[in-house]
Amino acid sequence: MTEDVQQALLQVAKAIDGLTRVFEHRVTELRAIGESEEQVREAVKAIQAVKDSGAIYLTWANHYAKRLLVGGGEETDDVVEEDL
């Protein structure tokens, strides 16, 4: 995989991580202001959904990057997956 593709995938991984951190901070705020447990649970579910869908996206992005750039069948290191 080329360096520019690895960097692009890493940027996406960092963006997903950053988004989940912001959401986690919001959950802390919701608890601090005494928001209902139902509201907090929904926010926690949202965080998990972002993490899960981000992981799926990155797995497929890695897969297709390898197929397009390596030529289909060669095994390469999963740099982005290891960084998550």
N, C-alpha and C positions, 0 to 999 in steps of 0.2 A: 504494500500500500504506500502511496506517495506521502511525502511529508505534509503537503498542503491538505490532502484529504484527512490525514490523521489529526492535523490541527483543527480542521473544520469540525470533525466529529468530537474532538475534545471540547471545543467551544460550545457545542450543543449540550454535551454532558454537564459542563459547568453551568450553563444557563438553566437547565432543568434542576440542578442542585440548588442554584440560587433562588429559583422560584419556590422550591419546597421549603427552603429556609425562611423566606418571607412569610409563607403560609404558616409555618410552625411558630414564628414570632406572633402572628395574628392570633393563633390559638392561645398563646400565653396571655395576650392582651384580653381576649374574650373571657378567659378564666379570671383575670384580675378585675375586670369590671363586673363580674358576677353574671355573665350571660348564662342562659339555661344550658343544662347538660346536653339537651338535644341539639342545640346550636353548636356546641363544642364537638359533639360526636360527628355531626355533619362536616365540620371543618376538618376533622381528623380523617374522615373518609375521603375527602377531597385531596388531602395530602397524599394518602396512599394511592389514590387513583392516578395522580400526576406522576408519582414515583414508578408505578407499575407501567403506565403507558409510555413514560420516558424510556424505561428499560427495554420495552418491546421495540419502540422506535429505533433506539440505538443498536439493538441486536440486528434488526433488519437492515439498517443503514450500513453497519459493518459488513453484513453478508453481501449486500449489493455492491458495496465499494470493492470488496475482494473480487467478486465476479467480474465487474467491469474493468478493474485495473490490473488484476493479476492474470486473468485469462480463464477463469472458470473453476479449475479444480484444485489449485495448489492451496495448501494450508499455510496460513500466516498467523502471526500473533494477534490477539485481540487486545490491542493497546487501550482502546476506550473502555471496554468492559472491565479491564483490570483497574482503571483509574476511577471507576464509579465506586 
